[in-house]
Amino acid sequence: MALLSSLLVSGCAVSEGGADSLVFVSYGQGAYQAGQRSAWLDPYQQRTGTTITIDGPSSTAKLKAMVEARKVTWDVVDTDASVAAANCGTLLEPIDSSAYADRFPAGSVSRCGVPAALFGMMFMYDARKYGNHPPTRLADFFDPRAFPGRRVVYGGDPSVGTLEAALLADGVPADRLYPLDVPRALSVYDRIRPQLTLASTYGDQQQRMAGGQADLALIVSARAYSLLKSGATGWKVVPGIPTPVTWDVLVVPRGSRRPDAARDLIRFASGQEQAAAFADAAGVGPANATAPRPSSPYGRELDIWGDDRKGQRVLSNVNWWAANRERVVRAWSDWTTG
């Protein structure tokens, strides 16, 4: 994720702002943040006259420091769903989304977090490598004998479905996935360790795939969308397989200067039109389940909430991740560096 901030208002610097301003925090330059700007922030600014500045990257550590110092300059933050579950009432303000909570997939709305985007952990392969013998099962990613080749996954935070994919591939039923058997998941990755590259960033993973440095990949759908749009159309999605699903949420930091306006922006972003526009621009699944599905061919191919994927979705247990993230991230980090 880029460390440079992007500003909605040209020439403005990130600051605490005035009575008619909000600071929106996202992940840095790219289709994802640009989609938020075009689908949510520009229209909201035009409708309300509120000046919106984008800051970033989203960081729980920075948010915690702001709240504890009582110097909060952020108003709306895009973050992982488990962060909202773990910090509701301490770092985050409650959001009363009862009037529109039924727009979202069951179990995805929390007291302090409103879904922003859905992501599938997609299994993709380079068709130029495998020709008429493509992978057809999630287990094929972890089978270097049947499918020799270079693998790549994002090596950072594994809560995006990295461990869930390994356990599903190893035969764990979706309804018995949690609590995650982390040692078993790591042992599945041991099978491909000599063939596996751990990308330092999502951008690095995408570049390796586009540059011919990988043959198979587990990649979040938003990055898969960027990959295909960039012209790397030799990469194909393995259809009809279990797919871990995670989501980001919009939250209001405790101590925001304008919490009511922040909640209003979140409500606006949750509308059908806004959700659909963001999904089309960023290649994510629209969080609003009543929104029209993505219109582009790549968007439809990667839409984890499409009707044809109903039996394939395996939703993350965000409460389990909220309680276990630190331990699991440490175990994953030890494995990746050991």
Summary of the structure (lengths in Angstrom):
residues: 338
radius of gyration: 19.6
end to end distance: 24.6
largest distance: 62.1
contacts: 1140
relative contact order: 0.19
helix: 42%
strand: 18%
